Amino acid sequence: MTFLSNRTVSPPTEMFTQKLDGTGVTPVPLTNQNPYYVSISADAKKVAFYQNGDAWVMNADGSGALQLTTDQEDEFARISPDETKILVSDGSPEHVSIMNVDGTGKLDLTPTLPASMTNCYAPAFSADSALVVFVCEGSTNYGIYTVKPDGTGTATVTNTLTTWTDLPSLSPDNKKVYFISESSGEGQPETFSSMNLDGSGETVILPNTYEAIILGSNIYYTFYSTALQLNQVYKAGLDGSGAVSLSDGLHSDYLGIAE
């Protein structure tokens, strides 16, 4: 997995990788600083990230950096687990697009935005790279949708959420979607929740976290420790149980996938 940190290393970098159990922390050298929306392929060979308005991809050792877009309108970047595709949300209004890992073959997955929606964003791949989940916003509501990477089969999970919604992730079996939302309105604490793909069974999994993802059979999330006065990366089961910190308690670590 990837995360951002203020750890001091040489040469300086903000991006790090580690194994899913928190071991093997390794710095990722960067030519330029201020990366965000960082993600890594399942084989840990390639990372994708957003930087200064554009999407980038490179090898996890810092070599082979490739700028995928040049319009400075990209708002998100996510690499597929099989490292063949990159998702971005871009444009005005925002659309969800997919491209090859070399930047070719860009395809708009939302050529027509869902009814009553004005922007779509924060796309993510399923664990098998066969499905994409994303969020859209309208003037009074939010929705979560899925689509195949070839642009077919768009389906609505829900379009009736009434508070800010972000960062959807699919469960390993593609039967549930997990997402961040404000608990009861603008400015309120964020929660990490789940629901079935038919929109039923909405359940709060983790309170007070603003960014989280599903990797393997666990949730990885950023939690602010008031005792340490630091952001720390945690791991928990899909039901939120068994939470453990993967950080060292000395530095500010965070996933870097949410504003």
C-alpha positions, 0 to 999 in steps of 0.5 A, a space after each residue: 500500500 502507499 501512504 504519505 508521511 513527514 518522515 525524514 529520509 534521503 533523498 527527501 520524499 513524502 511518498 512511502 510504500 509498505 506491506 499490508 501488515 505495516 512492515 517493510 516501509 520503503 520511501 518512493 523517490 520523487 522528482 517533484 514533491 506534493 503528490 496526492 491521491 496515491 495508489 499502488 498496483 497489487 504487485 507493488 510495482 507501479 504507483 499512480 498519483 495526482 500532482 499539480 493538476 495532472 495524473 502521473 504513473 511511475 515504478 515504485 522505485 521512483 524510476 520511469 516517471 510518466 506524466 499522463 495528462 497535461 491539461 491541469 484539470 485532473 482531480 484524482 488518479 487511481 491505478 488498477 490492481 493489475 497495473 494496466 489502467 489508470 482512472 482519473 476524474 477531470 474536466 468541468 463538469 467533472 467526468 470519470 475517465 480511464 486510460 492505459 497505464 502509458 496514457 493512451 486510449 483515454 475513455 470517458 466512462 460518464 459521457 452522459 452524467 446520471 440524471 440530476 448529477 452535475 459532477 462525477 469523481 473519486 473512481 476506484 477499481 474492484 480488486 479484480 480490476 473488472 468493475 469501477 465504482 464512483 461518486 456523483 453529486 447533484 444540487 441536493 443529493 449524491 449518488 454511487 454508481 458502478 460501470 465496467 472499464 469498457 464503459 458499459 453496464 453502468 448501474 446505480 447503487 444509490 442516488 438519494 444520499 443527502 450528505 457529502 459522499 466520497 472515496 467509494 471502495 468495493 468489497 473483495 466479493 463486489 457485493 458491497 460498496 464502502 464510502 466516506 460521508 459526512 454524518 449529518 451535514 456540512 461540517 460534521 464529522 465524516 464516517 466510513 459506511 457500507 451498503 449493498 450494491 442494491 442500495 440497501 443495508 447502509 451501515 456505519 463502520 467507522 466514525 471520525 475518519 475522513 479517508 479509507 480504502 479496502 485492500 484485501 480483506 481489510 479497511 485501511 484508514 487515517 485516524 487523528 490521534 489526539 494523544 499523539 497529535 498526529 495522523 496515523 494509518 490504521 488497519 481494521 476488519 471489514 466490519 471495523 473490528 480489530 483496529 491496529 495502528 500501522 504507523 510508528 507513533 512518531 510521524 504524521 502518516 496518512 493515506 493521501 486519498 482525500 482533500 
